[in-house]
Amino acid sequence: MSKEAKLFFVFKTIYFLITERKKLNLIVYNKNLQNLFNINLINYKFMSRKYKIGEKNGIGKEYNYKNQLIYEGEYKDGKRNGKGKEYDYDYDEEDFDSSENSEFTYSKKTTFEGEFLNGKKNGKAKVYNDDGNLIFEGEYFNGNILFGKKYNDDGNIITEVNYKKGTCKDYYSNGELKFEGDYINGERNGKGKEYNYKGKLKFEGEYLNNKRNGQGKEYDDDGDIIFEGEYLNGERNGQGKEYNYKGNIIFEGKYLNDKKLLGKGYDNEGNIIYEQNNIIGKGKEYNDKGKIIFEGAYLNN
């Protein structure tokens, strides 16, 4: 090999080594840059809640911005599933003063304990008020009450609902039944019964949007019938009958907005004593033998 050829080979070898070294350095640099980029991307997505590293599964706890426990229970696929408890907090005014460095002292209270499904209340549950008293126990479905009992602050039952069947019962403070019947969208709709404070039947009939509508019967405090007929928007409207304490009819005819429109009135023995027609302002009166004693015009009567 000539001297020129040897020299060319040496220079070519040196060039090759330098070039390969540069390529190796460039690869290492690119890998480092890519790793740095990936780490920053993860941090960005995590801090902006756009990146999900796994999901909550099993037992876990949630905290508010004050690092106070607000939930503890079971999770599945990132959502509350299974048994759990929710908490709220009251501050103790006795431990607070107006000094600049003073802080509130908070006391934890259970507000809900029960079951969850896909992040919503679902299944058996209990709900408590601010004083820790039970105000509801029953079952939820998809975040809404399905059926159960509601209590007042004294622990007395006030409402018993079953939205699955569309029924409800309301109670007086003494525990006596106040109402039982059909419910739709939280209001009386359909057939129902009202009771007085003594537990005697007060009304039975049909309702629409919490008001008496359709056929119904009214009773006095002793449970004796005093009216039966048609209602509209909570008032007597249409055909109806009134009864005395003996159960005898004392009026039958038509009503308009709780007032007698036209019809016949009777005494306690069932004898007709008057006829009225407030549409045209005329009427008739009878004596105890059924003879007409007056016939003519009336006003406001």
WOLIN-V216169 format. One record per pair of residues at least 4 apart in sequence whose C-alpha atoms are under 6 Angstrom apart, sorted by the first residue. I is the first residue (numbers start at 0). J is the second residue. D is the distance in whole Angstrom. If there is no record, write none. Layout:
((I & J & D) (I & J & D))
This chain:
((41 & 45 & 6) (42 & 46 & 6) (44 & 48 & 6) (44 & 49 & 5) (44 & 50 & 5) (45 & 49 & 6) (45 & 50 & 5) (54 & 76 & 6) (54 & 77 & 5) (55 & 74 & 6) (55 & 76 & 6) (55 & 77 & 4) (56 & 74 & 5) (56 & 75 & 4) (56 & 76 & 6) (57 & 73 & 5) (57 & 74 & 5) (58 & 72 & 5) (58 & 73 & 4) (59 & 71 & 6) (59 & 72 & 6) (60 & 70 & 6) (60 & 71 & 4) (61 & 68 & 6) (61 & 69 & 6) (61 & 70 & 5) (62 & 66 & 5) (62 & 67 & 5) (62 & 68 & 4) (62 & 69 & 5) (63 & 67 & 5) (69 & 85 & 5) (69 & 86 & 5) (70 & 84 & 6) (70 & 85 & 4) (71 & 83 & 6) (71 & 84 & 6) (72 & 82 & 6) (72 & 83 & 4) (73 & 79 & 6) (73 & 80 & 6) (73 & 81 & 5) (73 & 82 & 6) (74 & 78 & 5) (74 & 79 & 4) (74 & 80 & 5) (75 & 80 & 6) (78 & 117 & 5) (78 & 118 & 5) (79 & 115 & 6) (79 & 117 & 6) (79 & 118 & 4) (80 & 115 & 5) (80 & 116 & 5) (80 & 117 & 6) (81 & 114 & 5) (81 & 115 & 5) (82 & 113 & 5) (82 & 114 & 4) (83 & 112 & 6) (83 & 113 & 6) (83 & 114 & 6) (84 & 111 & 6) (84 & 112 & 4) (85 & 110 & 6) (85 & 111 & 5) (86 & 108 & 6) (86 & 109 & 5) (86 & 110 & 5) (87 & 108 & 5) (88 & 105 & 6) (88 & 106 & 5) (88 & 107 & 5) (88 & 108 & 6) (89 & 105 & 5) (89 & 106 & 5) (90 & 103 & 6) (90 & 104 & 5) (90 & 105 & 4) (91 & 104 & 5) (91 & 105 & 6) (95 & 103 & 6) (110 & 126 & 6) (110 & 127 & 5) (111 & 125 & 6) (111 & 126 & 5) (112 & 124 & 6) (112 & 125 & 5) (113 & 123 & 6) (113 & 124 & 4) (114 & 121 & 6) (114 & 122 & 5) (115 & 119 & 5) (115 & 120 & 4) (115 & 121 & 5) (116 & 121 & 6) (119 & 141 & 6) (119 & 142 & 5) (120 & 139 & 6) (120 & 142 & 5) (121 & 139 & 5) (121 & 140 & 5) (121 & 141 & 6) (122 & 138 & 5) (122 & 139 & 5) (123 & 137 & 6) (123 & 138 & 4) (124 & 136 & 6) (124 & 137 & 6) (124 & 138 & 6) (125 & 135 & 6) (125 & 136 & 4) (126 & 133 & 6) (126 & 134 & 6) (126 & 135 & 5) (127 & 131 & 5) (127 & 132 & 5) (127 & 133 & 4) (127 & 134 & 5) (128 & 132 & 5) (134 & 149 & 5) (134 & 150 & 5) (135 & 148 & 6) (135 & 149 & 4) (136 & 147 & 6) (136 & 148 & 6) (137 & 146 & 6) (137 & 147 & 4) (138 & 145 & 6) (138 & 146 & 6) (139 & 143 & 5) (139 & 144 & 4) (139 & 145 & 5) (140 & 145 & 6) (145 & 162 & 5) (145 & 163 & 6) (146 & 160 & 5) (146 & 161 & 4) (146 & 162 & 6) (147 & 159 & 6) (147 & 160 & 6) (148 & 158 & 6) (148 & 159 & 4) (149 & 156 & 6) (149 & 157 & 6) (149 & 158 & 5) (150 & 154 & 5) (150 & 155 & 5) (150 & 156 & 4) (150 & 157 & 5) (151 & 155 & 6) (157 & 169 & 6) (157 & 170 & 5) (158 & 168 & 6) (158 & 169 & 4) (159 & 167 & 6) (159 & 168 & 5) (160 & 167 & 4) (161 & 165 & 6) (161 & 166 & 5) (165 & 181 & 6) (165 & 182 & 5) (166 & 180 & 5) (166 & 181 & 4) (166 & 182 & 5) (167 & 179 & 6) (167 & 180 & 6) (168 & 178 & 5) (168 & 179 & 4) (169 & 177 & 5) (169 & 178 & 5) (170 & 174 & 6) (170 & 175 & 6) (170 & 176 & 5) (170 & 177 & 5) (171 & 175 & 5) (171 & 177 & 6) (175 & 198 & 6) (177 & 193 & 6) (177 & 194 & 5) (178 & 192 & 6) (178 & 193 & 5) (179 & 191 & 6) (179 & 192 & 5) (180 & 190 & 6) (180 & 191 & 4) (181 & 187 & 6) (181 & 188 & 6) (181 & 189 & 5) (181 & 190 & 6) (182 & 186 & 5) (182 & 187 & 5) (182 & 188 & 5) (183 & 188 & 6) (186 & 208 & 6) (186 & 209 & 5) (187 & 206 & 6) (187 & 208 & 6) (187 & 209 & 4) (188 & 206 & 5) (188 & 207 & 5) (188 & 208 & 6) (189 & 205 & 5) (189 & 206 & 5) (190 & 204 & 6) (190 & 205 & 4) (191 & 203 & 6) (191 & 204 & 6) (192 & 202 & 6) (192 & 203 & 4) (193 & 201 & 5) (193 & 202 & 5) (194 & 198 & 6) (194 & 199 & 5) (194 & 200 & 4) (194 & 201 & 5) (195 & 199 & 5) (195 & 201 & 6) (199 & 222 & 6) (200 & 222 & 6) (201 & 217 & 6) (201 & 218 & 5) (202 & 216 & 6) (202 & 217 & 5) (203 & 215 & 6) (203 & 216 & 5) (204 & 214 & 6) (204 & 215 & 4) (205 & 211 & 6) (205 & 212 & 5) (205 & 213 & 5) (206 & 210 & 5) (206 & 211 & 4) (206 & 212 & 5) (207 & 212 & 6) (210 & 232 & 6) (210 & 233 & 5) (211 & 230 & 6) (211 & 233 & 4) (212 & 230 & 5) (212 & 231 & 5) (212 & 232 & 6) (213 & 229 & 5) (213 & 230 & 5) (214 & 228 & 6) (214 & 229 & 5) (215 & 227 & 6) (215 & 228 & 6) (216 & 226 & 6) (216 & 227 & 4) (217 & 224 & 6) (217 & 225 & 6) (217 & 226 & 5) (218 & 222 & 5) (218 & 223 & 5) (218 & 224 & 4) (218 & 225 & 5) (219 & 223 & 5) (225 & 241 & 5) (225 & 242 & 5) (226 & 240 & 6) (226 & 241 & 4) (227 & 239 & 6) (227 & 240 & 5) (228 & 238 & 6) (228 & 239 & 4) (229 & 235 & 6) (229 & 236 & 6) (229 & 237 & 5) (229 & 238 & 6) (230 & 234 & 5) (230 & 235 & 5) (230 & 236 & 5) (231 & 236 & 6) (234 & 256 & 6) (234 & 257 & 5) (235 & 254 & 6) (235 & 256 & 6) (235 & 257 & 4) (236 & 254 & 5) (236 & 255 & 5) (236 & 256 & 6) (237 & 253 & 5) (237 & 254 & 5) (238 & 252 & 6) (238 & 253 & 4) (239 & 251 & 6) (239 & 252 & 6) (240 & 250 & 6) (240 & 251 & 4) (241 & 248 & 6) (241 & 249 & 6) (241 & 250 & 5) (242 & 246 & 5) (242 & 247 & 5) (242 & 248 & 4) (242 & 249 & 5) (243 & 247 & 5) (249 & 264 & 5) (249 & 265 & 4) (249 & 266 & 6) (250 & 263 & 6) (250 & 264 & 4) (250 & 265 & 6) (251 & 262 & 6) (251 & 263 & 6) (252 & 261 & 6) (252 & 262 & 4) (253 & 260 & 5) (253 & 261 & 5) (254 & 258 & 5) (254 & 259 & 4) (254 & 260 & 5) (255 & 260 & 6) (260 & 277 & 5) (261 & 275 & 5) (261 & 276 & 4) (261 & 277 & 6) (262 & 274 & 6) (262 & 275 & 6) (263 & 273 & 6) (263 & 274 & 4) (264 & 271 & 6) (264 & 272 & 6) (264 & 273 & 5) (265 & 269 & 5) (265 & 270 & 5) (265 & 271 & 4) (265 & 272 & 5) (266 & 270 & 5) (272 & 284 & 6) (272 & 285 & 5) (273 & 283 & 5) (273 & 284 & 4) (273 & 285 & 6) (274 & 282 & 5) (274 & 283 & 5) (275 & 282 & 4) (276 & 280 & 6) (276 & 281 & 5) (276 & 282 & 6) (280 & 296 & 5) (280 & 297 & 5) (281 & 295 & 5) (281 & 296 & 4) (281 & 297 & 5) (282 & 294 & 6) (282 & 295 & 6) (283 & 293 & 5) (283 & 294 & 4) (284 & 291 & 6) (284 & 292 & 6) (284 & 293 & 5) (285 & 289 & 5) (285 & 290 & 5) (285 & 291 & 4) (285 & 292 & 5) (286 & 290 & 5))
